[in-house]
Amino acid sequence: MRVAWTEKALDELSDLYVMLSLIEQDAMAKSVAGINRQLADNPDAVGESHTPWVRVWFVAGLLLRFDIGPAEQKVTVYEVSRVRPRKR
């Protein structure tokens, strides 16, 4: 499948990225590349289903919301936020 990120999702990802150190930025770039691969290969295998085509995925310290368009063979990431570890 083809993976696309909405402008909003890219803006959110960019906002998170610029707050990181260079080492963390490198790690995030590698994580995003892996996320794109997994979404392209088998988007139904990652995350949790919220509706038949909308999924939520907690990965690499991020929360992603995406939908799957089977007819278009396209996955669209439309929301990204940072997941903070729970305080114990």
DSSP file (Angstrom, degrees, kcal/mol; ACC not computed):
  #  RESIDUE AA STRUCTURE BP1 BP2  ACC     N-H-->O    O-->H-N    N-H-->O    O-->H-N    TCO  KAPPA ALPHA  PHI   PSI    X-CA   Y-CA   Z-CA
    1    1 A M              0   0    0      0, 0.0     2,-0.3     0, 0.0    73,-0.2   0.000 360.0 360.0 360.0 155.3    0.0    0.0    0.0
    2    2 A R  E     -a   74   0A   0     71,-2.7    73,-3.2    70,-0.2     2,-0.5  -0.711 360.0-146.1 -87.2 140.5    1.0    3.6   -0.5
    3    3 A V  E     +a   75   0A   0     -2,-0.3     2,-0.4    71,-0.2    73,-0.2  -0.935  19.1 177.8-112.8 129.7    1.4    5.7    2.7
    4    4 A A  E     -a   76   0A   0     71,-2.9    73,-2.9    -2,-0.5     2,-0.5  -0.967  16.5-151.1-128.7 146.1    0.5    9.4    2.8
    5    5 A W  E     -a   77   0A   0     -2,-0.4    73,-0.2    71,-0.2    71,-0.1  -0.962  22.2-125.2-114.2 132.3    0.7   11.8    5.7
    6    6 A T     >  -     0   0    0     71,-2.7     4,-2.4    -2,-0.5     5,-0.2  -0.291  27.1-110.1 -67.7 162.0   -1.7   14.7    5.8
    7    7 A E  H  > S+     0   0    0      1,-0.2     4,-2.5     2,-0.2     5,-0.2   0.893 120.7  54.3 -58.8 -40.1   -0.2   18.2    6.1
    8    8 A K  H  > S+     0   0    0      2,-0.2     4,-2.4     1,-0.2    -1,-0.2   0.930 108.9  47.2 -60.2 -47.2   -1.6   18.4    9.7
    9    9 A A  H  > S+     0   0    0     68,-0.3     4,-2.5     1,-0.2    -2,-0.2   0.896 112.1  49.8 -63.8 -40.5    0.2   15.1   10.6
   10   10 A L  H  X S+     0   0    0     -4,-2.4     4,-2.6     2,-0.2    -1,-0.2   0.887 110.4  50.8 -65.4 -38.5    3.4   16.3    9.1
   11   11 A D  H  X S+     0   0    0     -4,-2.5     4,-2.4     2,-0.2    -2,-0.2   0.919 111.2  48.2 -63.8 -42.9    3.2   19.6   11.0
   12   12 A E  H  X S+     0   0    0     -4,-2.4     4,-1.9     2,-0.2    -2,-0.2   0.918 112.8  48.0 -63.8 -43.1    2.6   17.7   14.2
   13   13 A L  H  X S+     0   0    0     -4,-2.5     4,-2.5     1,-0.2    -2,-0.2   0.909 111.4  50.6 -63.4 -42.5    5.5   15.4   13.6
   14   14 A S  H  X S+     0   0    0     -4,-2.6     4,-2.3     1,-0.2    -2,-0.2   0.903 107.3  53.7 -61.9 -42.5    7.7   18.4   12.7
   15   15 A D  H  X S+     0   0    0     -4,-2.4     4,-0.5     1,-0.2    -1,-0.2   0.897 112.7  43.9 -60.2 -40.6    6.8   20.2   15.9
   16   16 A L  H >< S+     0   0    0     -4,-1.9     3,-0.8     1,-0.2     4,-0.3   0.905 111.5  54.8 -68.5 -41.8    7.8   17.2   17.9
   17   17 A Y  H >< S+     0   0    0     -4,-2.5     3,-1.7     1,-0.2    -2,-0.2   0.890 102.3  54.2 -61.7 -44.8   11.0   16.7   15.9
   18   18 A V  H 3< S+     0   0    0     -4,-2.3    -1,-0.2     1,-0.3    -2,-0.2   0.674 101.5  60.6 -70.1 -15.3   12.4   20.2   16.5
   19   19 A M  T << S+     0   0    0     -3,-0.8    -1,-0.3    -4,-0.5    -2,-0.2   0.517  93.1  88.8 -85.1  -5.2   12.1   19.8   20.2
   20   20 A L  S <  S-     0   0    0     -3,-1.7     2,-0.1    -4,-0.3    -3,-0.0  -0.511  81.7-108.9 -94.4 159.2   14.4   16.8   20.3
   21   21 A S     >  -     0   0    0     -2,-0.2     4,-2.7     1,-0.1     5,-0.2  -0.308  41.9-100.2 -71.5 168.1   18.2   16.6   20.6
   22   22 A L  H  > S+     0   0    0      1,-0.2     4,-2.1     2,-0.2     5,-0.1   0.891 125.5  50.1 -59.9 -39.5   20.2   15.6   17.5
   23   23 A I  H  > S+     0   0    0      1,-0.2     4,-2.0     2,-0.2    -1,-0.2   0.919 112.3  46.8 -65.0 -43.0   20.5   12.0   18.7
   24   24 A E  H  > S+     0   0    0      1,-0.2     4,-2.6     2,-0.2    -2,-0.2   0.869 109.3  54.9 -67.2 -36.1   16.8   11.9   19.4
   25   25 A Q  H  X S+     0   0    0     -4,-2.7     4,-2.6     2,-0.2    -2,-0.2   0.912 107.7  49.7 -61.8 -42.1   16.0   13.4   16.0
   26   26 A D  H  X S+     0   0    0     -4,-2.1     4,-2.0     2,-0.2    -2,-0.2   0.920 111.6  48.6 -62.3 -43.6   18.1   10.6   14.3
   27   27 A A  H  X S+     0   0    0     -4,-2.0     4,-2.3     1,-0.2    -2,-0.2   0.904 111.7  49.4 -63.0 -41.4   16.2    8.0   16.4
   28   28 A M  H  X S+     0   0    0     -4,-2.6     4,-2.9     2,-0.2     5,-0.2   0.917 108.3  53.0 -65.3 -41.8   12.8    9.5   15.4
   29   29 A A  H  X S+     0   0    0     -4,-2.6     4,-1.9     1,-0.2    -1,-0.2   0.908 111.3  46.6 -59.6 -41.7   13.8    9.6   11.7
   30   30 A K  H  X S+     0   0    0     -4,-2.0     4,-2.0     2,-0.2    -1,-0.2   0.895 112.2  50.8 -66.6 -39.6   14.6    5.9   11.8
   31   31 A S  H  X S+     0   0    0     -4,-2.3     4,-2.7     2,-0.2    -2,-0.2   0.921 109.3  50.1 -63.2 -43.9   11.4    5.2   13.7
   32   32 A V  H  X S+     0   0    0     -4,-2.9     4,-2.7     2,-0.2    -1,-0.2   0.887 108.6  52.7 -64.2 -38.5    9.3    7.0   11.1
   33   33 A A  H  X S+     0   0    0     -4,-1.9     4,-1.9    -5,-0.2    -1,-0.2   0.916 111.9  46.3 -61.9 -41.9   11.0    5.1    8.3
   34   34 A G  H  X S+     0   0    0     -4,-2.0     4,-2.6     2,-0.2    -2,-0.2   0.885 110.3  53.2 -66.3 -39.2   10.1    1.9   10.1
   35   35 A I  H  X S+     0   0    0     -4,-2.7     4,-2.7     1,-0.2     5,-0.2   0.934 108.7  49.7 -60.2 -47.2    6.5    3.1   10.7
   36   36 A N  H  X S+     0   0    0     -4,-2.7     4,-2.2     1,-0.2    -1,-0.2   0.902 110.8  50.1 -60.2 -41.4    6.1    3.8    7.0
   37   37 A R  H  X S+     0   0    0     -4,-1.9     4,-2.5     2,-0.2    -1,-0.2   0.938 112.3  46.5 -61.8 -46.7    7.4    0.4    6.0
   38   38 A Q  H  X S+     0   0    0     -4,-2.6     4,-2.5     1,-0.2    -2,-0.2   0.901 112.8  49.2 -65.4 -39.9    5.0   -1.4    8.4
   39   39 A L  H  < S+     0   0    0     -4,-2.7    -1,-0.2    -5,-0.2    -2,-0.2   0.890 113.6  46.9 -65.4 -37.9    2.1    0.7    7.3
   40   40 A A  H  < S+     0   0    0     -4,-2.2    -2,-0.2    -5,-0.2    -1,-0.2   0.888 116.1  44.9 -69.5 -39.0    2.9    0.0    3.6
   41   41 A D  H  < S-     0   0    0     -4,-2.5    -2,-0.2     1,-0.2    -3,-0.2   0.929 138.2 -15.0 -74.8 -46.6    3.4   -3.7    4.2
   42   42 A N    ><  +     0   0    0     -4,-2.5     3,-1.7    -5,-0.2     4,-0.3  -0.460  57.9 174.7-161.4  78.2    0.4   -4.6    6.4
   43   43 A P  G >  S+     0   0    0      0, 0.0     3,-1.0     0, 0.0    -4,-0.1   0.749  80.8  63.7 -65.0 -23.4   -1.5   -1.8    8.0
   44   44 A D  G 3  S+     0   0    0      1,-0.2     5,-0.1    -5,-0.1    -5,-0.1   0.687  95.5  61.6 -71.7 -16.2   -4.2   -4.1    9.5
   45   45 A A  G <  S+     0   0    0     -3,-1.7     2,-0.4    -7,-0.2    -1,-0.2   0.529  97.0  67.2 -88.7  -6.3   -1.5   -5.8   11.6
   46   46 A V  S <  S-     0   0    0     -3,-1.0    10,-0.1    -4,-0.3    11,-0.0  -0.877  93.3  -4.7-118.2 148.7   -0.6   -2.7   13.6
   47   47 A G  S    S-     0   0    0     -2,-0.4     2,-0.4    11,-0.1    10,-0.3  -0.163  87.2 -61.4  75.5-167.7   -2.5   -0.7   16.1
   48   48 A E  E     -B   56   0A   0      8,-3.3     8,-2.4     0, 0.0     2,-0.4  -0.927  43.8-117.6-121.5 143.4   -6.1   -1.0   17.2
   49   49 A S  E     +B   55   0A   0     -2,-0.4     6,-0.2     6,-0.2    -2,-0.0  -0.654  30.0 171.2 -81.8 131.6   -9.2   -0.7   15.2
   50   50 A H  S    S-     0   0    0      4,-3.0     5,-0.2     1,-0.5    -1,-0.2   0.672  78.3  -2.2-107.0 -30.7  -11.6    2.1   16.2
   51   51 A T  S    S-     0   0    0      3,-1.5    -1,-0.5     0, 0.0     0, 0.0  -0.859  99.0 -78.6-143.0 176.7  -13.9    1.8   13.2
   52   52 A P  S    S+     0   0    0      0, 0.0    -3,-0.0     0, 0.0     3,-0.0   0.816 129.3  16.4 -53.4 -31.0  -13.6   -0.6   10.2
   53   53 A W  S    S+     0   0    0     14,-0.0    15,-1.9    16,-0.0     2,-0.5   0.571 108.0  86.2-119.5 -11.4  -10.9    1.6    8.5
   54   54 A V  E     - C   0  67A   0     13,-0.2    -4,-3.0    11,-0.0    -3,-1.5  -0.792  54.5-179.0 -97.5 132.5   -9.6    3.9   11.2
   55   55 A R  E     -BC  49  66A   0     11,-3.3    11,-2.4    -2,-0.5     2,-0.4  -0.914  20.2-149.3-129.3 154.9   -6.8    2.7   13.5
   56   56 A V  E     -BC  48  65A   0     -8,-2.4    -8,-3.3    -2,-0.3     2,-0.4  -0.984  17.9-171.8-121.9 134.5   -4.8    4.0   16.4
   57   57 A W  E     - C   0  64A   0      7,-2.6     7,-2.8    -2,-0.4     2,-0.7  -0.986  16.6-157.2-135.7 124.3   -1.2    2.9   16.9
   58   58 A F  E     + C   0  63A   0     -2,-0.4     2,-0.3     5,-0.2     5,-0.2  -0.898  37.0 150.0 -96.1 115.2    1.1    3.5   19.8
   59   59 A V  E >   - C   0  62A   0      3,-2.4     3,-2.2    -2,-0.7    24,-0.1  -0.989  56.9  -6.0-152.2 136.6    4.7    3.2   18.5
   60   60 A A  T 3  S-     0   0    0     -2,-0.3     3,-0.1     1,-0.3   -29,-0.1   0.829 128.3 -51.3  51.6  39.9    8.1    4.6   19.2
   61   61 A G  T 3  S+     0   0    0      1,-0.3    22,-2.9    21,-0.1     2,-0.3   0.615 119.2 107.5  75.9  11.3    6.7    7.1   21.8
   62   62 A L  E <   -CD  59  82A   0     -3,-2.2    -3,-2.4    20,-0.3     2,-0.5  -0.863  60.8-143.8-121.3 154.7    4.1    8.3   19.3
   63   63 A L  E     -CD  58  81A   0     18,-2.9    18,-1.9    -2,-0.3     2,-0.4  -0.987  24.7-171.7-112.5 121.8    0.4    8.0   18.9
   64   64 A L  E     -CD  57  80A   0     -7,-2.8    -7,-2.6    -2,-0.5     2,-0.5  -0.936  13.0-162.2-115.7 138.2   -0.7    7.8   15.3
   65   65 A R  E     +CD  56  79A   0     14,-2.2    13,-2.5    -2,-0.4    14,-1.3  -0.980  26.5 159.2-113.4 129.8   -4.2    7.9   13.9
   66   66 A F  E     -CD  55  77A   0    -11,-2.4   -11,-3.3    -2,-0.5     2,-0.3  -0.974  28.7-141.1-146.9 158.8   -4.6    6.6   10.4
   67   67 A D  E     -CD  54  76A   0      9,-2.2     9,-2.4    -2,-0.3     2,-0.5  -0.891  13.3-135.9-122.1 158.2   -7.1    5.2    8.1
   68   68 A I  E     - D   0  75A   0    -15,-1.9     7,-0.2    -2,-0.3     3,-0.1  -0.952   9.4-166.1-115.6 121.1   -6.9    2.5    5.5
   69   69 A G  E  >> - D   0  74A   0      5,-3.4     5,-1.9    -2,-0.5     4,-1.2  -0.803   8.0-179.5-105.1  88.9   -8.4    3.0    2.1
   70   70 A P  T  45S+     0   0    0      0, 0.0     3,-0.2     0, 0.0    -1,-0.2   0.854  80.0  53.6 -61.1 -35.4   -8.5   -0.5    0.6
   71   71 A A  T  45S+     0   0    0      1,-0.2    -2,-0.1    -3,-0.1    -3,-0.0   0.895 117.3  37.1 -65.8 -38.3  -10.0    0.6   -2.7
   72   72 A E  T  45S-     0   0    0     -3,-0.3    -1,-0.2     2,-0.2   -70,-0.2   0.541 104.4-129.6 -87.9  -7.3   -7.2    3.2   -3.2
   73   73 A Q  T  <5 +     0   0    0     -4,-1.2   -71,-2.7     1,-0.2     2,-0.4   0.940  65.7 132.8  54.4  48.6   -4.6    0.9   -1.7
   74   74 A K  E   < -aD   2  69A   0     -5,-1.9    -5,-3.4   -73,-0.2     2,-0.5  -0.992  49.0-158.0-137.9 136.4   -3.6    3.9    0.5
   75   75 A V  E     -aD   3  68A   0    -73,-3.2   -71,-2.9    -2,-0.4     2,-0.5  -0.953  15.7-161.9-108.5 130.8   -2.9    4.4    4.2
   76   76 A T  E     -aD   4  67A   0     -9,-2.4    -9,-2.2    -2,-0.5     2,-0.6  -0.957   7.5-156.1-119.1 118.1   -3.3    8.0    5.4
   77   77 A V  E     +aD   5  66A   0    -73,-2.9   -71,-2.7    -2,-0.5   -68,-0.3  -0.808  21.7 166.7 -86.6 123.3   -1.8    9.1    8.7
   78   78 A Y  E     +     0   0A   0    -13,-2.5     2,-0.3    -2,-0.6   -12,-0.2   0.461  56.2  35.0-122.4  -1.8   -3.8   12.1    9.8
   79   79 A E  E     + D   0  65A   0    -14,-1.3   -14,-2.2   -71,-0.1     2,-0.4  -0.962  53.6 178.4-154.0 137.4   -2.8   12.7   13.4
   80   80 A V  E     + D   0  64A   0     -2,-0.3     2,-0.3   -16,-0.2   -16,-0.2  -0.999  10.2 161.6-137.0 133.5    0.5   12.4   15.4
   81   81 A S  E     - D   0  63A   0    -18,-1.9   -18,-2.9    -2,-0.4     2,-0.3  -0.965  39.2-101.0-144.3 164.2    1.1   13.1   19.1
   82   82 A R  E     - D   0  62A   0     -2,-0.3     2,-0.6   -20,-0.2   -20,-0.3  -0.658  26.0-144.1 -87.1 139.7    3.7   12.2   21.6
   83   83 A V        -     0   0    0    -22,-2.9    -1,-0.0    -2,-0.3   -25,-0.0  -0.914  14.4-155.0-103.1 120.8    3.0    9.6   24.2
   84   84 A R        -     0   0    0     -2,-0.6     3,-0.1     1,-0.1   -23,-0.0  -0.767  24.8-106.2 -96.0 139.9    4.5   10.3   27.6
   85   85 A P        -     0   0    0      0, 0.0     2,-0.1     0, 0.0    -1,-0.1  -0.301  41.4-103.1 -60.5 146.2    5.3    7.5   29.9
   86   86 A R        -     0   0    0      1,-0.1     2,-0.3     2,-0.0     0, 0.0  -0.454  32.4-119.9 -69.9 141.9    2.9    7.2   32.9
   87   87 A K              0   0    0     -2,-0.1    -1,-0.1     1,-0.1    -3,-0.0  -0.656 360.0 360.0 -81.4 139.2    4.2    8.4   36.2
   88   88 A R              0   0    0     -2,-0.3    -1,-0.1     0, 0.0    -2,-0.0   0.416 360.0 360.0-108.0 360.0    4.4    5.8   38.8
